[in-house]
């Protein structure tokens, strides 16, 4: 069964110790991006991690894996804060979805 972007719940996994509010924030941002595709979204997953390396210049990484009508899109963004990483991830996903739309 294929589902539209409105019917898919974006799964968000946070590294232990991150604020749970970040799940809602990431889910809203990715769901908004998915609203720009008319193709069925089979699943959408986001993972947000923070490195413990004190020398890291952008310690937070947000990764997404989204299956759009059988084609899996991957995106990753690193930033200083979790919210900034999610915002950058959203921008990258928009670019991927826009490229996918024009490539067809």
Secondary structure, DSSP 8 states (H G I E B T S, - for coil): ----GGG---EEEE-TTS-THHHHHHHHHHHHHHTT--S-EEEEEEEEEE---TT-SS-EEEEEEEEETTEEEEEEEEESSHHHHHHHHHHHHHHHHHHHHHH-
